[in-house]
Amino acid sequence: MMLPGRLFSPSIPIVLPVMLLVAVGLTSIFEAAPPFPKFPAEGNFQAVLKEGGYHAASTIALKSFFGKQCVAAFIGAVLAFVVSRMRPNRIRAAGYSLYGSCLGVLAVLFVLGRVRNGARSWFVLGPVSIQPSEFMKLFFVLTLARFLMWRKTPDRIARLAVPALLALVPFAIILLQPDLGTALIFPAMFVAMMWVAGCRKRYMAIGVVLVLIGTPVAYKFGFKEYQKKRFEAFLNPQAMSQDAGFQLLQSQRAIGSGRWVGKGFAESEQEGTESFVPERHNDFIFSVIGEEWGFLGASAVLSLFLILLMAMVHGAFRARDPFSRLVLTGLSAGFATQIFVNVGMTIGLAPITGITLPFLSYGGSSLVASLLSAGIAWNVVSQHTVTLAGKDFQEGAGQVLDMGTDPWRR
């Protein structure tokens, strides 16, 4: 009698797409990432195995991009499973402390952080690099959801002050690194969560107007020179084909060359060839998928993302607990923004901002944070709670009756 419940568990549309996306990401990174470091003249893994034995070969493999990503995938999967089994009240209670701690870590980056690609966003501890801003996105969602869950509807300016401050502080710190791509995700999550919490439409409209007014001002006085070039290349890549527009044009050529079914695994262009894409294992991993698997393969990957997002949005709609609804809204908005911007910048629909594609791009912090977010979404959609109050977002409406859990969690 439990079989139908297991087959139609609300967690399956979250867990299964994530597993498949991680597998696709590892496969693409294995082919697209730069070669293993410190190879002998022969330049292949078999030569290392022959010269130095299994230990030398395995050590180099773990130092490679693919090896590091596999380790990150394992750590992220373990953490996702752990948080999926936790009680929601424990996750909710940890929000404030995680948010505050991560803010402190972000501040320390200005002193001890390592600069990469023009941004001081990483701590480097031997072979391990950690990007705290990736985890800040998740901690911000948990914190704002906890703050809003039993507050009165934010239908007045005064009630928007604290939520806006919670979003503005990490946004400003990350923008100063400067990491524009990651910073842009915070406004998207904030707007989505405030809308679900009942913020008045006119306040949302005022926010949009302020953004439209502030964008040219920020471009004139706040953008770095390379950021301005990226935006100009987005408007006219052909005019900057040997500068900021080179990567975009190469990505478009690579994706276009894949046609319907792609060139096949490990058949993408290598460095020095006409359609080679720089940083293709990282922010431009989608160009590898489009080139090797074609339009059909790229569409399949986007379909997995769509299933994941639809499952999270559906879970937000059916949630009776305000915290669950807000968390799923914030996470889905963050994922959707990342996916749109990343895929958009590889095909010319968005400026290049240095933002990863969740579950696919190389980057241990990005992968672990994405899997941790998926684990929390898994936890939330697996809960069946009823709020004993007339309105979910009224102050003092804090009694929740547990009606059971997902049968997969029993």
Secondary structure, 3 states (H helix, E strand, C coil): CCHHHHHCCCCHHHHHHHHHHHHHHHHHHHHHCCCCCCCCCCCCHHHHHHHHHHHHHHHHHHHCHHHHHHHHHHHHHHHHHHHHHCCHHHHHHHHHHHHHHHHHHHHHHHHHCEEECCEEEEEEECCEEECHHHHHHHHHHHHHHHHHCCCCCCCCHHHHHHHHHHHHHHHHHHHCCCCHHHHCHHHHHHHHHHHHHCCCHHHHHHHHHHHHHHHHHHHHHCCCHHHHHHHHHHHCHHHHCCCCCHHHHHHHHHHHHCCCCCCCCCCCCCCCCCCCCCCCCCCCHHHHHHHHHHHHHHHHHHHHHHHHHHHHHHHHHHCCCHHHHHHHHHHHHHHHHHHHHHHHHHHCCCCCCCCCCCCCCCCHHHHHHHHHHHHHHHHHHCEEEEECCCCCCCCCCCCEEEEEECHHHC
